[in-house]
């Protein structure tokens, strides 16, 4: 029954996406910009990107990539399944009858319903097997991603590169246990295993000196990601992920539009400069 439910939910989502692709290609387009990024490959999961080349596409070619981006849900040859492909772009379109807006809402709801059907399976291993038996080669995170759009009239829409981090709260004893496990790992940056274990023992002692009730967390940097900044005024603005093309419906003709530029990593590690980490290696800090 779960397999049938997942298949039915995905098939409905796929139908909605097919309709969206057709309607975008036939829409009254004011402007279409697409920013082609390198495709993440297997083995790149832990790689810290020093730079990212951005190829800007305009007009009909950009529109073709934008329309196809929303249906990019499956693994391709040598593509990493842990790093979802990103499709930053901007589509400005006239939508006088609100048909495209209704379709976008339908697609986003279908995405939520599909995610709900998948997450209804509580066991992680069983969920993975069932999803990929129902929809082979599907990248579930790509299927979950909401399509961001704006039906009001902002003053500007711009792009930037955002440095984000993943956080995990843990107790003192959990942190000590984590460090204990790492003492058994090999580290190619150390001269020998003894030096590595000595370093870990110092880290453990630092954490063990804390009160048992100290709140700790790991703030680990994640992959830099494109982001869309939407501004109505100095006090009214918001930002959303730029992993999919952003769509502005019936925009103000005077609205300012920015571009996504090449990414070059700052030489200085800003995150370690701003935070006083207990253990720099794993980005462990006190959390009040």
N, C-alpha and C positions, 0 to 999 in steps of 0.2 A: 504493500500500500504506500509506504514512504517513497519507493522508487517511482511509482505512478504519480504521486503528488509532486515530486521534484520535476519529473519530466513534463508534466502538464503546466506547471508554473513557468518553467523555462521556455517551453514552446509558445506560451502566451507572450512572454517578454520578447522573444525573438520576433514574433509577428508584429508587435508594437514597434520594435526597432526597424523592421523592414519598412513599415509605413512612414516612420520618421525620416529614414534615409530618402525615400521617394519625395516626401513633402519638402524637405530641405532643398533638394535639387531643383524643385519647381517653384521655390519661394521667390518673393520679390526682394532680392538681395541688394543692400546698400553698400556693404563692404564685407569682404571675406579675407581673413589673414590666418595662415596656418604656419606653425613653427615646428619644423621637422627636427627631432632629436635623435641621437644615436640609439640603436636598439640594444637593450641590456642582454648580454649573453651569459651562458652558464659560466660560473667561476668569478663573476663580477659582484656577487652578493655582498662580500665584505670589503669591496674596493671603495676607498675614499676618493671621490672624483676631484681632481685638481682643476679641471676645466671641462666645459661642455660646449661644443660647437652647435650653434643654432642656424638652421637654414630656413629663411623666411620665404613663404610662398604667398602669392596674391591672386585675386580674381578667380577665374574658372578652375584653375588647378588647385587653389586653396580650398574652394568649395567642394571639390571632389574628395579631398582628403578629410575635410571636416565631416561630410556626410558619412564617410566610411568609418571614421574614428569611433563612433558610438557603437559599432558592431564588431569592434576588435576585441573579442572575448576569448580567443583560443590560442594555445601555444603553437608557435611556428618552429621550424628547424633551428636547433641550438639556442633558442630563446630561453632565458631563465624564467621558471615558473614562480620564483619568489620575488621577482622584481617586475611589477606590472608596467607595461609600456605606457608612456605618457604622450598625450596629444594636445599640447597647448595651442590655443587658437582663439579667434574672435569672429563672430558672425553678427552683423547688424542687418536686421531684416524688417520690412514692413509686414505687419500682421493685423490688418484692419478687422478681419472677421474673427480674430483670436483662435483660429484653427490650430496654428502651430503651438500656441501656448497650451491649449487643451491636450494636444498630443504629447507635449513634454511632461505635463502633469500625469498623463496616463502611463508613460514610460517609467517615470520615477516611482509611481505607485507599484507598477509591475516589478520593478527592481526590489522594492521593499517586501513585496509578497513572496518573491523567489527567495530572498534572504531568510525570511521567516520560515519558509518550508524547509530550508537547509538546516537552520539552527534549531529546529524542533527535534533533531536527532542529537541527543545529549552526548553520546560517546564520540570522541574526536576521530578515532580510527574508523569506526563504522560510518561516520558522516563522510569522511574522505572517500572511502571505498564506494559508498552508495552514490555520491554525487558524480564521481568519475565513471561509474558504471552507467549512470543515467545520461550523462552528457560528457562523452570522452573528450579529453584535452581542454576542458573548460578551465579558465582562470577565474575562480570564484570572486576574487577581489575586483576584477574588471567588471564582472556582471553586477556587483553590488554598487559600484560608483554612481552617485547621483549626477544628473546633468544640471549644472547651474545656469540659471537664466534670470533676466531682469525685465519686468514688464513696465516699470516706472521709467523715469527719465533722469538718470544721473548726469552730473556735470562732466565726469571723466571716468574712463576705464583704462587702467594701466596694468602692466605686468612687472613682476619682480621675482627674484630667487629667494626662497625662504629656507632658513636653517631651522629645522625642528628637532625635537628630541623625544625619545620614548622614556617614560618614567615608570618606575616600579618601586613600591613601598615595601620595606622589609624591616624586621626586628634586628636587634644586635646579634642574637644567636643565629638567625638566618644568614646574616652577613658573614659571620665567622664560618658557618658551614660552607658557604659559597667559596670563601677564600681557601678553606681546607681542601675542597675538591680541586681547586686550581693548582695547588701545590704539587699534585701528581701529574700535571700536564708538562709537556716539554715546551720550552720557549726559545726559538731560534735567535732571539735578540740577546740572550744571556750567553756568557762565555761557557758556562757549564751548568748542569742540573743543580749542583750544590748552591751556586750563586742564586739561581732562580728560587730555590726553596728558602734560602735565607731572606730574600726579599719578601716572599709571601709571609714568612713568620713575623717579620717586622710589621707588615700590614695587619695581620691578625692581632698582634699585641696592641696596636693602636686602637683597633675597634673594641677589643676585650676590655680596655680601660674605661670604656663608657658605661654609663648606668644601664642596667638591663631594660629599662623602660624608654631609652632613647629612641626616637623615631628617625629612621634612616630611609634614604631613597637613592636609587640609581637614576641619573639623568644622562642617558646615552644619546649622543648625536645620531641622527638618522640621515638618510640620503637627502641632499639638497633638492628642493622641488619647486617647480614653477607655481606662482600664485597670482590670482587676479585681484586687484584692488579697485573697488567700486566706490566712488565718492559723490555724494549729493551736496555736502557742505563740509566745512571744517569740523563740525561736530557730528555729522551724520555720514558715516562711511562704514564699509565692511570689506572683509577679504575672504575669499574662498579658494579652494584648490584649483589649480590650472591644469590638472591632469587630463581633463577633457576640454574641448572647445567651449568657451563661454558664449551665450547667445543673448543679445540685447534686442528686445522687441519694440518696434516703433520708437526708436531713439530720437532724442533732441538733435536736430541738424547741427547745432553748435557744440555738441558734446566732444570733448577732447579724447583722443585715443593714443595710447602708448604702444610700445613694442617690447618684445622679449629679446634682450640682448644676450650675447655670449656670456657664459658664466666662467669666472676665474676665481679660484679659492683664495681667500686672504692668507697671507703667509703666516700671520700670527694666529694661534689657536685662541680665539676670542672666548670660547666657552670655559676654558681652563683659567683664563685671566679673570673672568668675572666671578667664578665660584671658588670657594676655598674647600677643595675636596679632601676628604679623609684618605681616600685611596684614588689617586689620579687614574690609575690603570683601568679601573672599572667605573669611573665617574660616580663614586660613592660619596654622599654628603649627608650632613644632618638635615632633618626636615622638621621645622617647627610647626 
